[in-house]
Structure formats: structure tokens, C-alpha cells
């Protein structure tokens, strides 16, 4: 019976749908930031190093539909959601969709290897700062995976979406934006 409870607890841990900041990591200063980051507001710009070592800024994609995917290699739900993001990439990259993966990984070598080994061929950036990631703070991200969608004008149209449970909502939003070029 004891083994059953251990097994049950392990399964429940694997079935989680997001990885969250601990209470100690959540900061009070993020609350006002999150209130400013609402749909239909301009998306805050950020610049980070790509997996190839180039500086990538969100602003360089103005005029495109952008899906920002906050994730990390150490987050089981993030890893589990990668096929969903990869499917969106394959379906809509030729229609103008830009996907910008923002990793909260500390170990940038592991992140780089993971991207390469899993054919994650869309834009990927990271700063190695874990939950103190510049973009994660700007966007008030407190759990991952976490998707934000930005329209062609550079405005946030959806945020805080999880590719695991809200893939249909994400895809419908993308379709609407990509059809209204």
C-alpha cells in the first residue's frame, strides 16, 4: 500500500501542467508590471542573446504575428508542450508567424543542446537568469509554459496561455491574426 501512495504522488507530480515560481521568488514589484501588461497594450520590447549568439529584439518583428513561448528544459510541462509549439511552427511559419522561445534555463549549454537535439528551429533566446529572466519579469511570468501572442501592430492580444490546455485558443487567435494581414 505504501508503494501505491508513492506511485500516486509521483504520477501527480508528472501530471502537472505548469512549473511555477516559489513564493519566495515571487516579487511584489511584478504585480504592478503585470497590471500594465494587458491585452491591446503595446508589447514591452526586450533584447537577448539567441542560441546562435546574436542579439534578438522583439521589436525587430513588428509587422509580424509573434508567439512568445516562455519555457525551460528543466520544466516537464514545458518539454511536454514542445510538440504543440512545433506543430504551430510547421503549420504557420510560411504564413508569417514568428515564434520566439524565451528560456528560463540557467544552464545555457544544456539549453543550446536541447534546442539542437529537438529541432526547435524557431527563434530561441535566453539570459541564464532563471526566474529573473528579463523578458519573464517584463511580462509578469510566474509559471511556465506560458504563451503571449502579439499582433502585427506590436500589441498584446493574448497572454498567460498554456500550450498544453489552451492549444485550440492559441491556434484560433493565430489564425484570426494571420488571416487579417
TIKOLVO-33464 format. One record per residue (C-alpha): residue in three letters; x, y, z. Coordinates in steps of 0.1 Angstrom, whole numbers, padded with zeros to 4 digits, always signed. Layout:
<nodes>
alaXYZ...
</nodes>
This chain:
<nodes>
unk+0000+0000+0000unk+0029+0024+0008unk+0043+0018-0027unk+0009+0027-0042unk+0009+0061-0024unk+0044+0068-0035unk+0035+0059-0071unk+0004+0081-0069unk+0023+0111-0056unk+0049+0106-0083unk+0022+0104-0110unk+0005+0136-0097unk+0038+0154-0099unk+0043+0143-0135unk+0008+0153-0145unk+0013+0190-0135unk+0005+0214-0163unk+0030+0242-0154unk+0061+0250-0134unk+0057+0279-0110unk+0079+0303-0091unk+0081+0295-0055unk+0065+0320-0031unk+0100+0333-0022unk+0108+0340-0058unk+0076+0360-0065unk+0082+0396-0060unk+0058+0424-0051unk+0072+0446-0079unk+0059+0423-0105unk+0023+0429-0095unk+0022+0465-0110unk+0041+0453-0140unk+0015+0426-0146unk-0013+0451-0144unk+0003+0472-0171unk+0008+0441-0194unk-0028+0437-0206unk-0042+0428-0239unk-0043+0455-0265unk-0014+0473-0249unk+0019+0476-0267unk+0042+0446-0261unk+0073+0456-0240unk+0105+0453-0260unk+0134+0432-0248unk+0167+0421-0263unk+0185+0388-0255unk+0211+0366-0270unk+0199+0339-0294unk+0211+0303-0293unk+0235+0313-0321unk+0249+0342-0301unk+0231+0370-0319unk+0211+0398-0302unk+0174+0394-0309unk+0149+0421-0301unk+0112+0417-0300unk+0109+0450-0318unk+0126+0436-0349unk+0094+0415-0356unk+0070+0444-0357unk+0046+0438-0386unk+0045+0401-0379unk+0024+0379-0357unk+0046+0368-0328unk+0041+0340-0304unk+0064+0343-0274unk+0068+0309-0257unk+0083+0311-0221unk+0097+0277-0213unk+0127+0258-0198unk+0144+0224-0203unk+0140+0216-0166unk+0102+0221-0167unk+0084+0188-0175unk+0052+0205-0187unk+0073+0228-0210unk+0090+0198-0225unk+0057+0181-0229unk+0043+0212-0247unk+0071+0214-0273unk+0052+0192-0298unk+0023+0217-0297unk+0046+0246-0304unk+0065+0227-0330unk+0031+0219-0347unk+0022+0256-0348unk+0056+0265-0362unk+0052+0239-0390unk+0017+0250-0398unk+0021+0288-0398unk+0057+0297-0404unk+0050+0302-0441unk+0020+0324-0433unk+0042+0349-0414unk+0042+0335-0379unk+0072+0342-0358unk+0078+0321-0327unk+0102+0334-0301unk+0112+0309-0274unk+0123+0326-0242unk+0141+0301-0220unk+0143+0304-0182unk+0172+0279-0181unk+0203+0287-0160unk+0225+0261-0178unk+0228+0277-0213unk+0248+0248-0227unk+0221+0223-0217unk+0195+0247-0233unk+0216+0250-0265unk+0220+0212-0268unk+0183+0206-0261unk+0172+0230-0289unk+0196+0214-0314unk+0187+0178-0304unk+0149+0185-0307unk+0149+0205-0339unk+0135+0236-0323unk+0142+0258-0354unk+0123+0289-0344unk+0140+0319-0327unk+0153+0310-0292unk+0167+0334-0267unk+0179+0331-0230unk+0199+0351-0205unk+0206+0323-0180unk+0189+0342-0151unk+0162+0316-0143unk+0131+0334-0129unk+0150+0367-0131unk+0149+0365-0169unk+0145+0400-0183unk+0115+0391-0205unk+0098+0370-0179unk+0099+0399-0155unk+0087+0424-0181unk+0057+0401-0189unk+0050+0391-0153unk+0056+0354-0160unk+0052+0333-0128unk+0046+0299-0144unk+0057+0281-0175unk+0049+0271-0201unk+0034+0305-0208unk+0025+0319-0242unk+0019+0355-0252unk+0006+0365-0287unk+0014+0398-0303unk-0003+0412-0333unk+0012+0429-0364unk+0010+0463-0347unk+0031+0451-0318unk+0001+0449-0294unk-0005+0420-0269unk-0037+0402-0279unk-0034+0372-0256unk-0012+0363-0227unk-0007+0337-0200unk-0018+0308-0222unk-0006+0273-0217unk+0000+0253-0249unk-0010+0221-0231unk-0045+0231-0221unk-0052+0260-0244unk-0038+0249-0278unk-0071+0255-0296unk-0074+0290-0282unk-0038+0297-0292unk-0044+0284-0327unk-0077+0302-0332unk-0060+0335-0322unk-0031+0329-0345unk-0054+0321-0374unk-0075+0352-0369unk-0044+0374-0369unk-0027+0357-0398unk-0058+0360-0419unk-0061+0397-0412unk-0027+0408-0427
</nodes>
